[in-house]
Amino acid sequence: MLTGEAAIQGLAREMIDRHGADAALRAVERLNDCIDQGDLNGRDTWAAVVHAIHDLQQAVLPPGTAGSLALTLQRSKEPKKHLSL
């Protein structure tokens, strides 16, 4: 598994390039896989990647939009309510 800050940052950027707004979610899935497999080094690496993704994504968002982005992502996964006429 990768170690070192440069490797973690590189993997975080690669995840963002590949998965966009879902990068942290995908990294958490990898983190959970490592936990399930008892891979403690992998767990630590993917935990660091998740943190790096959050740091990188916050650095590019305008101030005050991180919370609204999270709310938008949460709402987009909620079931749609249809109005009956």
Secondary structure, 3 states (H helix, E strand, C coil): CCCCHHHHHHHHHHHHHHHHHHHHHHHHHHHHHHHHHCCHHHHHHHHHHHHHHHHHHHHHCCCCCHHHHHHHHHHHCCCCCCCCC
